[in-house]
């Protein structure tokens, strides 16, 4: 439900803008806004999420994912209600900020929580289901906006999913890894493991592995500054840097940009004249692609999907750039651009989008994953803001063809990075993945080696 609402919130900006400025889209007679105010309402959600990501680095370590969801779900619903019933710019703006901030608090912890409670053989399926929900939320937003209008859309999207999320979260215990990392009694961790894995699960072995992966020097009440200081250690810095680099590939490879500007692009290059129909169909295609990826993600290495995304996306961006460069000569072949954009978006939806989410739940260091989750998402929000803000400027200075050729270069970089830098994590437990980054580490207590899949200090 968190990711469903995230996809809906991102798509709402385009819906609101189109229905407020379009003469034939049922303009709201009771609400008069300037173009600048409309732009602020559409984009302020991203600022809210960035504030939420920062807050998450403090709230999640203190409360845990489940408590954070219980706290933020009513706030998200309240934000949607403010937006739905708002009769002025400031009320609607406050609603959008409240939705963005509340979702930002929950987003990172939700992904890491799914990774923490999942067995290695189903972690990819469950984590990818979050992306499916995101795509489904986007599709439903365009569909309901087309049928109901933006005010009724807010009520349908905001209240029902958040009420369901709040009620189900009351039945869920916090993850054993979080409980142990924060010094809670081991009995709570045992109950959590039996809830998620069954009464026959080897609870004692799992708890011992978690404790060893945290290390003897783990601080249960470390501040965010102390956590960031731990990044000087290679086994913390490398997985964190891996996530940041994949975020750069995700944001600047063109898939997100093509999705955000899909209605405009479809209309400009000869697609469907109804922007909601074209956007809904694109959302359906994205959803199908992610569902297919969720089926194969536990059968194929994560890096293989990234490499395929790099090759296919680079080819599609190159073709799309050439179309815009020779647009006058190819005016009768507008379907080339349409197909290329579909391929770009689908390769993203079946490649880096789900893989980044899965790796986000897998590779962040156990001892500081709650804190680093918010920091990583803050970086993503800042990068996405830069991309969306600079896109019109880049188009005016480089031309549309130059922008797509830049996307081509980013896809090539993604392929190279995946080939040489992304580890193979399929089928490994989180503790085993942690050990992949701890090999050949020397500590003050002696050299560290891996024994039975766990880091052990030699004395």
Protein Blocks (a to p, Z undefined) as FASTA:
>chain_A
ZZmmmmmmmmmmmmmmmmmmpmklopafkbccdfklmmmmmmmmmmmmmmmmmmmmmmmm
mnommlmmmmmmmmmmmmmmmmmmpcbfklmmmmmmmmmmmmmmmmmmmmmmmmmmpcfk
lmmmmmmmmmmmmmmmmmmmmmmmmmnojmlmmmmmmmmmmmmmmmmmmmpccdfklmmm
nopafklmmmmmmmmnojkbcfklmmmmmmmmnopmlcfkbcfklmmmmmmpmklmmmmm
mmmmmmmmmmmnommmmmmmmmmmmmmnopafblklmmmmmmmmmmmmmmmmmmmmmmpc
fklmmmmmmmmmmmmmmmmmmmmmmmmmmmmmmmmmmmmmmmmmmmmmmmmmmmmmmmmm
mmpcfklmmmmmmmmmmmmmmmmmmmmmmmmmmmmmnojmlmmmmmmmmmmmmmmmmmmm
mccfehiafklmmmmmmgoiacfkbccddeehiacddZZ
